[in-house]
Amino acid sequence: MSAMHAILVGATALAVMVLAVGGAAGVTTGWVPPWGRPRILRPRLWGYGSLVTAAGATVWAFVGPLKGPPHGASVYVAWTGWVVFMAGLLVQLRARRPGRVPRLPPPTTTVS
C-alpha cells in the first residue's frame, strides 16, 4: 500500500466516521450541525439519512475505488453501496420538509 493510498483510506474513514457520529447524534438526541439547523425540520429523520449515507459511502469506497481495479462481484457490491449512499441523501433531503400533520376530526357545530 502506497503512502497516498493510506492517506486516502484514512481521510475516507475519518469522513465516514464523522458522518455516522453526526447521524447517531441526530437519531438519539435530535442534534443537527449548526449550519443545518435553519433548514432541517425533522432532525431524527436527518440522522437516519446520515447513517444510511455513511453505510453506503463505506461500502462504495472500500469495496470500490479504494480496493483496486474492479473485478467480479465486487463491482455490483460497490454499485449497491453507491445506490444506498444516494438513498441516504434523499432521506436527508426529505428531512428538510415538514412532516405530515395529524388529521383532526371535523369540528362539531352545536346549535343553541
NUDREN-257093 format. One record per atom (N, C-alpha, C): residue number from 1; residue in three letters; atom name; x negated, y negated, z negated. Coordinates in Angstrom, 2 decimals. Layout:
BEGIN
- NUM; ALA; CA; X; Y; Z
...
END
This chain:
BEGIN
- 1; MET; N; -0.86; 1.17; 0.00
- 1; MET; CA; 0.00; 0.00; 0.00
- 1; MET; C; -0.91; -1.23; 0.00
- 2; SER; N; -0.66; -2.12; 0.95
- 2; SER; CA; -1.49; -3.31; 1.05
- 2; SER; C; -1.06; -4.34; 0.01
- 3; ALA; N; -1.87; -5.35; -0.17
- 3; ALA; CA; -1.56; -6.38; -1.15
- 3; ALA; C; -0.31; -7.16; -0.75
- 4; MET; N; -0.15; -7.43; 0.53
- 4; MET; CA; 1.02; -8.17; 0.98
- 4; MET; C; 2.29; -7.37; 0.76
- 5; HIS; N; 2.23; -6.07; 1.00
- 5; HIS; CA; 3.39; -5.21; 0.77
- 5; HIS; C; 3.76; -5.20; -0.71
- 6; ALA; N; 2.77; -5.14; -1.57
- 6; ALA; CA; 3.03; -5.15; -3.01
- 6; ALA; C; 3.67; -6.47; -3.44
- 7; ILE; N; 3.23; -7.57; -2.85
- 7; ILE; CA; 3.82; -8.87; -3.17
- 7; ILE; C; 5.28; -8.92; -2.72
- 8; LEU; N; 5.55; -8.41; -1.53
- 8; LEU; CA; 6.93; -8.41; -1.03
- 8; LEU; C; 7.83; -7.52; -1.88
- 9; VAL; N; 7.32; -6.36; -2.27
- 9; VAL; CA; 8.10; -5.46; -3.12
- 9; VAL; C; 8.38; -6.13; -4.48
- 10; GLY; N; 7.38; -6.75; -5.06
- 10; GLY; CA; 7.57; -7.43; -6.34
- 10; GLY; C; 8.55; -8.59; -6.26
- 11; ALA; N; 8.44; -9.39; -5.20
- 11; ALA; CA; 9.35; -10.52; -5.04
- 11; ALA; C; 10.78; -10.04; -4.82
- 12; THR; N; 10.94; -8.99; -4.04
- 12; THR; CA; 12.29; -8.44; -3.81
- 12; THR; C; 12.86; -7.87; -5.09
- 13; ALA; N; 12.07; -7.14; -5.83
- 13; ALA; CA; 12.55; -6.57; -7.09
- 13; ALA; C; 12.94; -7.66; -8.07
- 14; LEU; N; 12.16; -8.72; -8.14
- 14; LEU; CA; 12.48; -9.83; -9.04
- 14; LEU; C; 13.78; -10.53; -8.62
- 15; ALA; N; 13.94; -10.77; -7.32
- 15; ALA; CA; 15.15; -11.44; -6.85
- 15; ALA; C; 16.40; -10.60; -7.10
- 16; VAL; N; 16.32; -9.32; -6.86
- 16; VAL; CA; 17.48; -8.45; -7.08
- 16; VAL; C; 17.78; -8.33; -8.57
- 17; MET; N; 16.75; -8.30; -9.40
- 17; MET; CA; 16.96; -8.22; -10.83
- 17; MET; C; 17.64; -9.48; -11.37
- 18; VAL; N; 17.21; -10.64; -10.90
- 18; VAL; CA; 17.84; -11.90; -11.32
- 18; VAL; C; 19.30; -11.93; -10.88
- 19; LEU; N; 19.58; -11.47; -9.68
- 19; LEU; CA; 20.95; -11.42; -9.18
- 19; LEU; C; 21.81; -10.48; -10.03
- 20; ALA; N; 21.27; -9.32; -10.38
- 20; ALA; CA; 22.02; -8.36; -11.18
- 20; ALA; C; 22.25; -8.86; -12.61
- 21; VAL; N; 21.26; -9.49; -13.19
- 21; VAL; CA; 21.42; -10.02; -14.56
- 21; VAL; C; 22.46; -11.14; -14.57
- 22; GLY; N; 22.44; -12.01; -13.56
- 22; GLY; CA; 23.46; -13.05; -13.46
- 22; GLY; C; 24.85; -12.46; -13.28
- 23; GLY; N; 24.96; -11.40; -12.49
- 23; GLY; CA; 26.24; -10.73; -12.31
- 23; GLY; C; 26.73; -10.08; -13.58
- 24; ALA; N; 25.83; -9.44; -14.31
- 24; ALA; CA; 26.23; -8.83; -15.58
- 24; ALA; C; 26.68; -9.89; -16.58
- 25; ALA; N; 26.00; -11.02; -16.59
- 25; ALA; CA; 26.42; -12.12; -17.49
- 25; ALA; C; 27.77; -12.66; -17.06
- 26; GLY; N; 28.02; -12.73; -15.76
- 26; GLY; CA; 29.31; -13.20; -15.28
- 26; GLY; C; 30.44; -12.26; -15.65
- 27; VAL; N; 30.19; -10.96; -15.58
- 27; VAL; CA; 31.23; -9.98; -15.90
- 27; VAL; C; 31.51; -9.95; -17.40
- 28; THR; N; 30.46; -9.97; -18.21
- 28; THR; CA; 30.67; -9.80; -19.65
- 28; THR; C; 31.09; -11.08; -20.37
- 29; THR; N; 30.53; -12.22; -19.96
- 29; THR; CA; 30.81; -13.45; -20.69
- 29; THR; C; 31.51; -14.53; -19.88
- 30; GLY; N; 31.58; -14.36; -18.57
- 30; GLY; CA; 32.16; -15.39; -17.73
- 30; GLY; C; 31.17; -16.49; -17.38
- 31; TRP; N; 29.88; -16.25; -17.62
- 31; TRP; CA; 28.86; -17.24; -17.32
- 31; TRP; C; 28.61; -17.32; -15.83
- 32; VAL; N; 28.44; -18.54; -15.33
- 32; VAL; CA; 28.12; -18.80; -13.93
- 32; VAL; C; 26.95; -19.77; -13.91
- 33; PRO; N; 26.03; -19.64; -12.94
- 33; PRO; CA; 24.92; -20.59; -12.88
- 33; PRO; C; 25.42; -22.02; -12.76
- 34; PRO; N; 24.69; -22.99; -13.28
- 34; PRO; CA; 25.16; -24.38; -13.29
- 34; PRO; C; 25.51; -24.92; -11.91
- 35; TRP; N; 24.80; -24.52; -10.86
- 35; TRP; CA; 25.09; -25.04; -9.53
- 35; TRP; C; 26.37; -24.45; -8.94
- 36; GLY; N; 26.91; -23.39; -9.53
- 36; GLY; CA; 28.13; -22.80; -9.00
- 36; GLY; C; 29.36; -23.10; -9.81
- 37; ARG; N; 29.21; -23.71; -10.96
- 37; ARG; CA; 30.35; -23.94; -11.84
- 37; ARG; C; 31.47; -24.78; -11.23
- 38; PRO; N; 31.19; -25.83; -10.47
- 38; PRO; CA; 32.30; -26.60; -9.93
- 38; PRO; C; 33.12; -25.84; -8.88
- 39; ARG; N; 32.51; -24.86; -8.22
- 39; ARG; CA; 33.20; -24.18; -7.12
- 39; ARG; C; 33.80; -22.84; -7.50
- 40; ILE; N; 33.25; -22.15; -8.47
- 40; ILE; CA; 33.69; -20.80; -8.79
- 40; ILE; C; 34.82; -20.87; -9.80
- 41; LEU; N; 36.00; -20.39; -9.39
- 41; LEU; CA; 37.18; -20.45; -10.23
- 41; LEU; C; 37.40; -19.16; -11.02
- 42; ARG; N; 36.86; -18.06; -10.53
- 42; ARG; CA; 37.02; -16.77; -11.22
- 42; ARG; C; 35.64; -16.18; -11.49
- 43; PRO; N; 35.05; -16.50; -12.65
- 43; PRO; CA; 33.66; -16.09; -12.91
- 43; PRO; C; 33.47; -14.58; -13.03
- 44; ARG; N; 34.45; -13.86; -13.54
- 44; ARG; CA; 34.27; -12.41; -13.66
- 44; ARG; C; 34.24; -11.75; -12.28
- 45; LEU; N; 35.08; -12.20; -11.39
- 45; LEU; CA; 35.06; -11.68; -10.02
- 45; LEU; C; 33.73; -12.03; -9.34
- 46; TRP; N; 33.23; -13.22; -9.60
- 46; TRP; CA; 31.93; -13.61; -9.07
- 46; TRP; C; 30.84; -12.67; -9.61
- 47; GLY; N; 30.94; -12.31; -10.88
- 47; GLY; CA; 29.96; -11.39; -11.48
- 47; GLY; C; 30.00; -10.02; -10.84
- 48; TYR; N; 31.21; -9.50; -10.59
- 48; TYR; CA; 31.30; -8.21; -9.91
- 48; TYR; C; 30.73; -8.29; -8.50
- 49; GLY; N; 31.01; -9.37; -7.81
- 49; GLY; CA; 30.45; -9.55; -6.48
- 49; GLY; C; 28.94; -9.63; -6.51
- 50; SER; N; 28.40; -10.27; -7.52
- 50; SER; CA; 26.95; -10.37; -7.65
- 50; SER; C; 26.32; -9.00; -7.92
- 51; LEU; N; 26.97; -8.19; -8.73
- 51; LEU; CA; 26.45; -6.84; -8.98
- 51; LEU; C; 26.48; -5.98; -7.72
- 52; VAL; N; 27.58; -6.07; -6.96
- 52; VAL; CA; 27.67; -5.31; -5.71
- 52; VAL; C; 26.62; -5.81; -4.71
- 53; THR; N; 26.44; -7.12; -4.65
- 53; THR; CA; 25.43; -7.69; -3.76
- 53; THR; C; 24.03; -7.20; -4.15
- 54; ALA; N; 23.73; -7.17; -5.43
- 54; ALA; CA; 22.42; -6.71; -5.88
- 54; ALA; C; 22.21; -5.24; -5.55
- 55; ALA; N; 23.24; -4.42; -5.71
- 55; ALA; CA; 23.10; -3.00; -5.39
- 55; ALA; C; 22.87; -2.81; -3.89
- 56; GLY; N; 23.63; -3.51; -3.07
- 56; GLY; CA; 23.44; -3.39; -1.63
- 56; GLY; C; 22.09; -3.89; -1.17
- 57; ALA; N; 21.64; -5.00; -1.74
- 57; ALA; CA; 20.33; -5.54; -1.37
- 57; ALA; C; 19.21; -4.59; -1.78
- 58; THR; N; 19.36; -3.94; -2.92
- 58; THR; CA; 18.35; -2.99; -3.38
- 58; THR; C; 18.24; -1.82; -2.41
- 59; VAL; N; 19.39; -1.24; -2.06
- 59; VAL; CA; 19.37; -0.10; -1.15
- 59; VAL; C; 18.82; -0.52; 0.21
- 60; TRP; N; 19.29; -1.65; 0.72
- 60; TRP; CA; 18.84; -2.08; 2.04
- 60; TRP; C; 17.33; -2.35; 2.05
- 61; ALA; N; 16.84; -3.08; 1.06
- 61; ALA; CA; 15.43; -3.47; 1.08
- 61; ALA; C; 14.49; -2.30; 0.85
- 62; PHE; N; 14.80; -1.45; -0.12
- 62; PHE; CA; 13.84; -0.41; -0.49
- 62; PHE; C; 13.97; 0.86; 0.34
- 63; VAL; N; 15.09; 1.05; 1.03
- 63; VAL; CA; 15.22; 2.19; 1.93
- 63; VAL; C; 14.92; 1.75; 3.36
- 64; GLY; N; 15.13; 0.46; 3.63
- 64; GLY; CA; 14.95; -0.07; 4.98
- 64; GLY; C; 13.57; -0.66; 5.22
- 65; PRO; N; 13.47; -1.99; 5.30
- 65; PRO; CA; 12.24; -2.62; 5.77
- 65; PRO; C; 11.03; -2.45; 4.86
- 66; LEU; N; 11.21; -2.29; 3.57
- 66; LEU; CA; 10.05; -2.18; 2.68
- 66; LEU; C; 9.53; -0.76; 2.58
- 67; LYS; N; 10.25; 0.19; 3.17
- 67; LYS; CA; 9.79; 1.58; 3.12
- 67; LYS; C; 8.85; 1.91; 4.26
- 68; GLY; N; 9.06; 1.30; 5.40
- 68; GLY; CA; 8.22; 1.57; 6.56
- 68; GLY; C; 9.07; 1.70; 7.80
- 69; PRO; N; 8.52; 2.29; 8.84
- 69; PRO; CA; 9.28; 2.43; 10.08
- 69; PRO; C; 10.53; 3.29; 9.86
- 70; PRO; N; 11.65; 2.92; 10.49
- 70; PRO; CA; 12.87; 3.69; 10.29
- 70; PRO; C; 12.77; 5.09; 10.91
- 71; HIS; N; 13.32; 6.06; 10.21
- 71; HIS; CA; 13.33; 7.42; 10.72
- 71; HIS; C; 14.45; 8.20; 10.04
- 72; GLY; N; 15.07; 9.07; 10.79
- 72; GLY; CA; 16.06; 9.99; 10.25
- 72; GLY; C; 17.26; 9.31; 9.62
- 73; ALA; N; 17.71; 9.89; 8.53
- 73; ALA; CA; 18.92; 9.42; 7.86
- 73; ALA; C; 18.70; 8.12; 7.10
- 74; SER; N; 17.45; 7.75; 6.85
- 74; SER; CA; 17.21; 6.52; 6.09
- 74; SER; C; 17.73; 5.29; 6.83
- 75; VAL; N; 17.83; 5.36; 8.14
- 75; VAL; CA; 18.37; 4.24; 8.91
- 75; VAL; C; 19.82; 4.00; 8.52
- 76; TYR; N; 20.59; 5.08; 8.42
- 76; TYR; CA; 22.01; 4.95; 8.08
- 76; TYR; C; 22.20; 4.52; 6.63
- 77; VAL; N; 21.34; 5.00; 5.76
- 77; VAL; CA; 21.42; 4.59; 4.35
- 77; VAL; C; 21.10; 3.10; 4.23
- 78; ALA; N; 20.10; 2.64; 4.96
- 78; ALA; CA; 19.74; 1.22; 4.91
- 78; ALA; C; 20.88; 0.36; 5.45
- 79; TRP; N; 21.50; 0.77; 6.55
- 79; TRP; CA; 22.63; 0.00; 7.09
- 79; TRP; C; 23.82; 0.02; 6.14
- 80; THR; N; 24.02; 1.12; 5.43
- 80; THR; CA; 25.08; 1.18; 4.42
- 80; THR; C; 24.78; 0.18; 3.31
- 81; GLY; N; 23.53; 0.07; 2.91
- 81; GLY; CA; 23.15; -0.93; 1.91
- 81; GLY; C; 23.44; -2.34; 2.40
- 82; TRP; N; 23.19; -2.59; 3.68
- 82; TRP; CA; 23.48; -3.91; 4.24
- 82; TRP; C; 24.98; -4.20; 4.22
- 83; VAL; N; 25.80; -3.21; 4.55
- 83; VAL; CA; 27.26; -3.39; 4.53
- 83; VAL; C; 27.73; -3.64; 3.09
- 84; VAL; N; 27.18; -2.93; 2.13
- 84; VAL; CA; 27.54; -3.16; 0.72
- 84; VAL; C; 27.11; -4.56; 0.29
- 85; PHE; N; 25.94; -4.99; 0.73
- 85; PHE; CA; 25.47; -6.34; 0.44
- 85; PHE; C; 26.45; -7.38; 0.96
- 86; MET; N; 26.90; -7.22; 2.19
- 86; MET; CA; 27.85; -8.18; 2.78
- 86; MET; C; 29.21; -8.12; 2.08
- 87; ALA; N; 29.63; -6.94; 1.66
- 87; ALA; CA; 30.89; -6.82; 0.93
- 87; ALA; C; 30.79; -7.56; -0.40
- 88; GLY; N; 29.65; -7.48; -1.07
- 88; GLY; CA; 29.46; -8.22; -2.32
- 88; GLY; C; 29.51; -9.72; -2.10
- 89; LEU; N; 28.94; -10.18; -0.98
- 89; LEU; CA; 29.03; -11.61; -0.68
- 89; LEU; C; 30.47; -12.04; -0.43
- 90; LEU; N; 31.26; -11.18; 0.20
- 90; LEU; CA; 32.67; -11.51; 0.41
- 90; LEU; C; 33.43; -11.58; -0.91
- 91; VAL; N; 33.11; -10.68; -1.83
- 91; VAL; CA; 33.74; -10.73; -3.15
- 91; VAL; C; 33.36; -12.03; -3.86
- 92; GLN; N; 32.10; -12.43; -3.76
- 92; GLN; CA; 31.68; -13.69; -4.36
- 92; GLN; C; 32.40; -14.87; -3.71
- 93; LEU; N; 32.62; -14.80; -2.43
- 93; LEU; CA; 33.35; -15.86; -1.74
- 93; LEU; C; 34.79; -15.93; -2.22
- 94; ARG; N; 35.40; -14.78; -2.46
- 94; ARG; CA; 36.78; -14.75; -2.95
- 94; ARG; C; 36.88; -15.34; -4.37
- 95; ALA; N; 35.79; -15.34; -5.11
- 95; ALA; CA; 35.81; -15.89; -6.46
- 95; ALA; C; 35.97; -17.41; -6.45
- 96; ARG; N; 35.79; -18.02; -5.29
- 96; ARG; CA; 35.97; -19.47; -5.19
- 96; ARG; C; 37.43; -19.87; -5.01
- 97; ARG; N; 38.28; -18.91; -4.73
- 97; ARG; CA; 39.70; -19.20; -4.54
- 97; ARG; C; 40.45; -18.92; -5.82
- 98; PRO; N; 41.54; -19.63; -6.04
- 98; PRO; CA; 42.32; -19.35; -7.24
- 98; PRO; C; 42.97; -17.97; -7.15
- 99; GLY; N; 43.20; -17.37; -8.29
- 99; GLY; CA; 43.84; -16.06; -8.33
- 99; GLY; C; 45.34; -16.18; -8.12
- 100; ARG; N; 45.98; -15.06; -8.15
- 100; ARG; CA; 47.43; -15.05; -8.00
- 100; ARG; C; 48.09; -15.65; -9.22
- 101; VAL; N; 49.13; -16.37; -8.98
- 101; VAL; CA; 49.89; -16.96; -10.08
- 101; VAL; C; 51.00; -15.97; -10.42
- 102; PRO; N; 51.15; -15.63; -11.70
- 102; PRO; CA; 52.23; -14.69; -12.03
- 102; PRO; C; 53.59; -15.30; -11.71
- 103; ARG; N; 54.44; -14.47; -11.16
- 103; ARG; CA; 55.78; -14.93; -10.82
- 103; ARG; C; 56.63; -14.97; -12.07
- 104; LEU; N; 57.29; -16.06; -12.23
- 104; LEU; CA; 58.19; -16.22; -13.37
- 104; LEU; C; 59.61; -15.93; -12.90
- 105; PRO; N; 60.44; -15.45; -13.81
- 105; PRO; CA; 61.84; -15.23; -13.40
- 105; PRO; C; 62.48; -16.58; -13.09
- 106; PRO; N; 63.48; -16.58; -12.20
- 106; PRO; CA; 64.11; -17.85; -11.86
- 106; PRO; C; 64.80; -18.43; -13.10
- 107; PRO; N; 64.76; -19.75; -13.20
- 107; PRO; CA; 65.38; -20.36; -14.38
- 107; PRO; C; 66.90; -20.16; -14.33
- 108; THR; N; 67.44; -19.90; -15.49
- 108; THR; CA; 68.90; -19.75; -15.57
- 108; THR; C; 69.54; -21.11; -15.80
- 109; THR; N; 70.61; -21.30; -15.17
- 109; THR; CA; 71.35; -22.56; -15.38
- 109; THR; C; 72.53; -22.29; -16.26
- 110; THR; N; 72.66; -23.09; -17.25
- 110; THR; CA; 73.79; -22.95; -18.15
- 110; THR; C; 74.70; -24.17; -17.98
- 111; VAL; N; 75.97; -23.89; -17.94
- 111; VAL; CA; 76.95; -24.97; -17.81
- 111; VAL; C; 77.54; -25.19; -19.19
- 112; SER; N; 77.54; -26.41; -19.64
- 112; SER; CA; 78.09; -26.67; -20.96
- 112; SER; C; 79.45; -27.30; -20.89
END
